[in-house]
Amino acid sequence: MTGGQVNIHATAIVVGTTGLLFIGPSGAGKSLTAFTCLAAAWRAGISAMLLADDRVLLSPKDGCLMGRCPDAIAGLIEIRGSGIARVPHVPSAPLHLAVRVGPVERMERLPPEAERFSIDGVGTLPQLRLAAHVADPLAIIGVFFPDIGLPPPFPC
């Protein structure tokens, strides 16, 4: 950690006013899940932008967990097997929810309630587990966190 900032292997997007941080092991499907959420929001007419893919810089600010994109990868997202695409992006945003992506066969049937994602010294977020490669991950996120992308926004 440098100056209260941590660089993690993750992908982050903003849907409406809500920052989503996709976490999980390498190859779990974080980027594709995030892109699928972006595409679903775009089809629904909801503003959605990439924050960062592959590396996310996290830091605390005024009680919020802030995400920032390293300049070298701004606006770029890797779609495994297809290549690297340029999409609309924001340089930084508050994050509100961590989505732990992983293979369905390695997930518990019912995860613990009120799970949290924690970065020591930086902050915590509520966490939702999500099986990789589901057809509509934004709908699943919305079932458990119905205010995603819709007013009123989550307080940070």
C-alpha positions in Angstrom: 0.0 0.0 0.0 1.3 3.4 -1.0 -0.1 6.5 0.5 -3.4 4.8 1.4 -3.8 3.4 -2.1 -3.8 -0.3 -3.0 -3.5 -1.8 -6.5 -5.6 -4.9 -6.8 -6.4 -7.4 -9.6 -10.1 -6.7 -10.3 -12.5 -5.0 -12.7 -14.7 -2.1 -11.8 -17.7 -0.4 -13.5 -20.2 2.3 -12.7 -23.9 1.6 -13.4 -26.0 4.7 -13.0 -24.5 6.1 -9.8 -23.3 2.8 -8.3 -19.8 1.5 -8.4 -19.4 -2.3 -8.8 -16.0 -4.0 -8.1 -15.6 -7.5 -9.6 -13.2 -9.6 -7.7 -12.0 -13.2 -8.0 -9.1 -15.3 -9.2 -7.4 -14.8 -12.5 -9.5 -16.3 -15.4 -12.7 -16.4 -13.2 -14.7 -14.2 -15.7 -14.5 -10.8 -14.0 -14.1 -8.8 -17.2 -16.7 -10.6 -19.2 -19.2 -10.4 -16.3 -18.5 -6.7 -15.9 -18.9 -6.2 -19.7 -22.2 -8.2 -19.7 -23.4 -5.8 -17.0 -22.4 -2.8 -19.0 -24.2 -4.1 -22.1 -27.4 -4.9 -20.1 -27.4 -1.4 -18.7 -26.8 0.2 -22.1 -29.7 -1.8 -23.6 -32.0 -0.7 -20.7 -31.0 3.0 -21.3 -29.1 3.2 -18.0 -25.8 5.1 -18.0 -22.9 2.7 -17.5 -19.2 3.0 -17.9 -16.0 1.1 -17.3 -13.9 2.3 -14.4 -10.9 -0.1 -14.8 -10.2 -3.6 -16.1 -7.5 -5.9 -14.7 -6.1 -3.4 -12.2 -8.0 -1.1 -9.9 -6.4 1.4 -7.6 -8.4 1.6 -4.3 -8.2 4.3 -1.7 -10.3 5.7 1.1 -11.8 9.2 0.7 -14.3 10.8 3.1 -15.6 7.5 4.3 -16.0 6.0 0.8 -13.9 3.4 -1.0 -12.8 5.1 -4.2 -11.7 3.3 -7.3 -9.3 4.7 -9.9 -7.9 3.4 -13.2 -4.2 3.4 -14.0 -3.8 5.8 -16.9 -2.2 3.2 -19.2 -5.3 1.0 -19.3 -8.0 3.7 -19.2 -11.1 2.7 -21.3 -9.7 -0.7 -22.2 -11.4 -4.0 -21.3 -10.2 -7.5 -22.3 -12.8 -9.8 -23.6 -11.0 -13.2 -23.3 -10.7 -14.9 -26.7 -11.9 -11.8 -28.6 -9.3 -9.2 -27.7 -9.1 -5.8 -26.1 -12.0 -3.4 -26.6 -12.3 0.4 -26.0 -15.5 1.4 -24.2 -16.8 4.5 -22.4 -15.0 5.0 -19.1 -14.6 7.2 -16.1 -11.2 7.8 -14.4 -12.5 7.4 -10.8 -15.6 6.7 -8.8 -16.9 5.6 -5.4 -17.4 1.9 -5.1 -20.5 0.4 -3.4 -20.6 -3.3 -3.9 -18.0 -6.1 -4.4 -19.1 -8.9 -6.7 -17.0 -12.1 -6.2 -17.0 -14.0 -9.5 -16.1 -17.7 -9.6 -17.0 -21.0 -11.1 -20.4 -22.3 -10.1 -19.0 -25.7 -9.2 -16.7 -24.1 -6.5 -19.4 -22.0 -4.9 -21.3 -22.8 -1.8 -25.0 -23.3 -2.5 -25.9 -20.7 0.0 -23.2 -18.2 0.9 -22.9 -16.6 4.4 -25.3 -13.6 4.9 -24.0 -10.1 5.0 -20.6 -10.9 3.5 -18.1 -8.1 3.2 -15.0 -7.6 1.0 -12.2 -6.0 3.0 -8.9 -4.3 2.0 -7.0 -3.7 5.3 -6.5 0.0 6.0 -8.5 1.0 2.9 -12.1 0.0 3.4 -14.9 -2.6 3.1 -17.8 -3.2 0.8 -20.8 -5.5 0.9 -20.1 -8.5 -1.1 -22.3 -10.7 -3.4 -21.1 -14.0 -4.8 -21.9 -14.6 -8.5 -21.3 -17.6 -10.7 -19.3 -16.8 -13.8 -21.0 -16.8 -17.2 -24.6 -16.3 -16.0 -26.8 -14.9 -18.8 -27.8 -11.6 -17.0 -25.5 -10.8 -14.1 -26.9 -7.3 -13.7 -30.4 -8.8 -13.1 -29.0 -11.0 -10.3 -27.1 -8.1 -8.7 -30.4 -6.1 -8.9 -32.4 -8.8 -7.1 -30.0 -8.7 -4.1 -29.3 -5.0 -4.3 -32.4 -3.4 -5.9 -31.1 0.2 -5.8 -28.3 -0.5 -8.3 -28.2 2.2 -10.8 -31.5 3.7 -9.8 -32.2 6.8 -7.6 -31.7 7.2 -4.8 -28.1 6.1 -5.0 -26.3 4.1 -2.3 -24.7 6.4 0.2 -20.9 5.9 0.2 
